[in-house]
Amino acid sequence: MSARILDGKATAAAIKQELAERVAKLKAAGHTTGLGTILVGNDPGSAWYVGGKHKDCAEVGIESIRVDLPEETTQDELLAKVRELNENPDCTGYIVQLPLPKHIDTDVILEAMDPAKDADGLHPMNLGRLVANVNRPMASPLPCTPLGCVELLARHDIDLNGKHVLVLGRGVTIGRPVGLLLTRRDVNATVTLAHTGTTNLPELLAQADVVIAAAGVPHIIKADAIKEGAIVLDVGVSRVDGKVTGDVDPAAAEVASWISPNPGGVGPMTRAMLLNNVVEAAERNAK
Ligand SMILES: Nc1nc(=O)c2c([nH]1)NC[C@@H]1CN(c3ccc(C(=O)N[C@@H](CCC(=O)O)C(=O)O)cc3)C=[N+]21
């Protein structure tokens, strides 16, 4: 048996069409929607991601504001740019591309952002609202990759009620927050968070109904490690010989019932959810 594909590319395209309609509606009512990006340094991977976000914006009618700064930018200079975007009325939401150079304290930068303009959903205020469960629909932005995972499953009519989800990885962009979304009453999954300190990973993998692999270790999830019929989301992004390589060995598709390809799975969904956060921010402003 071969797993069915959780097609992130096609799902993201459908979401973008819906967003384009909402952006057009806002425009007709006199509201512009604008996404800002701040990129520090010359990492080609980061530059490629930021370029993709501006392309996405153009596709759905969102204006974009691009701020590219040199590697040697100081923390104070970056803070000044953050405050500029906080004040700029043409900027509905923005992101600071991560990772930042080592001489900059990422937490200080994220805290300086206006939480209402936090398109990534990574401001401590918004992560705190997620913990406190005050994220009623549209109350505040949610982190893009976790949201992308949940939306990708929902749009393939996969019900997680009562399912056991194993999350691999404890990073702030996915591993930590995704369980908070999955355990809300409307999703109702049971979640285990595994990480490098986990001593019984094989046991946990063997019983998981759903695996969300976000460790960033190429092909750490092998076909023989997962349960027959498991649903597998491959979130890890590594580069091996210049090629995007996920956390899941492609052979796992012979055992899983559903699998998200990588590339073409959660990556495009993350981008679509970023746009979604900006459009929601614009809709909140318009109210
Ligand atoms: N402030 C901030 N917000 C982010 O959301 C953020 C970030 N920093 N830093 C880096 C990570 C990584 N990330 C990806 C987004 C889309 C794809 C994506 O669309 N990938 C395509 C193509 C992959 C390729 O060919 O390179 C795919 O999976 O099909 C991948 C990775 C967002 N990140």
PDBQT file of the ligand as one rigid body, heavy atoms in Angstrom, charges set to zero:
ROOT
HETATM    1  N1  LIG A 301      10.544  34.818  10.517  1.00  0.00    +0.000 N 
HETATM    2  C1  LIG A 301      10.556  33.641   9.902  1.00  0.00    +0.000 A 
HETATM    3  N2  LIG A 301       9.372  33.069   9.539  1.00  0.00    +0.000 NA
HETATM    4  C2  LIG A 301       9.367  31.860   8.889  1.00  0.00    +0.000 A 
HETATM    5  O1  LIG A 301       8.280  31.325   8.568  1.00  0.00    +0.000 OA
HETATM    6  C3  LIG A 301      10.619  31.233   8.590  1.00  0.00    +0.000 A 
HETATM    7  C4  LIG A 301      11.800  31.886   8.985  1.00  0.00    +0.000 A 
HETATM    8  N3  LIG A 301      11.737  33.056   9.633  1.00  0.00    +0.000 N 
HETATM    9  N4  LIG A 301      12.999  31.308   8.710  1.00  0.00    +0.000 N 
HETATM   10  C5  LIG A 301      13.115  30.086   7.962  1.00  0.00    +0.000 C 
HETATM   11  C6  LIG A 301      11.896  29.200   8.108  1.00  0.00    +0.000 C 
HETATM   12  C7  LIG A 301      11.745  28.173   7.000  1.00  0.00    +0.000 C 
HETATM   13  N5  LIG A 301      10.488  28.483   6.341  1.00  0.00    +0.000 N 
HETATM   14  C8  LIG A 301       9.996  27.888   5.175  1.00  0.00    +0.000 A 
HETATM   15  C9  LIG A 301       8.934  28.408   4.484  1.00  0.00    +0.000 A 
HETATM   16  C10 LIG A 301       8.514  27.877   3.289  1.00  0.00    +0.000 A 
HETATM   17  C11 LIG A 301       9.152  26.800   2.730  1.00  0.00    +0.000 A 
HETATM   18  C12 LIG A 301       8.692  26.301   1.426  1.00  0.00    +0.000 C 
HETATM   19  O2  LIG A 301       7.733  26.792   0.872  1.00  0.00    +0.000 OA
HETATM   20  N6  LIG A 301       9.370  25.310   0.820  1.00  0.00    +0.000 N 
HETATM   21  C13 LIG A 301       9.001  24.797  -0.453  1.00  0.00    +0.000 C 
HETATM   22  C14 LIG A 301      10.178  24.753  -1.402  1.00  0.00    +0.000 C 
HETATM   23  C15 LIG A 301      11.439  24.234  -0.818  1.00  0.00    +0.000 C 
HETATM   24  C16 LIG A 301      12.688  24.455  -1.693  1.00  0.00    +0.000 C 
HETATM   25  O3  LIG A 301      12.690  23.999  -2.846  1.00  0.00    +0.000 OA
HETATM   26  O4  LIG A 301      13.655  25.106  -1.206  1.00  0.00    +0.000 OA
HETATM   27  C17 LIG A 301       8.369  23.422  -0.270  1.00  0.00    +0.000 C 
HETATM   28  O5  LIG A 301       8.455  22.870   0.827  1.00  0.00    +0.000 OA
HETATM   29  O6  LIG A 301       7.783  22.924  -1.220  1.00  0.00    +0.000 OA
HETATM   30  C18 LIG A 301      10.209  26.224   3.414  1.00  0.00    +0.000 A 
HETATM   31  C19 LIG A 301      10.625  26.771   4.628  1.00  0.00    +0.000 A 
HETATM   32  C20 LIG A 301       9.938  29.583   6.941  1.00  0.00    +0.000 C 
HETATM   33  N7  LIG A 301      10.695  30.021   7.935  1.00  0.00    +0.000 N 
ENDROOT
TORSDOF 0
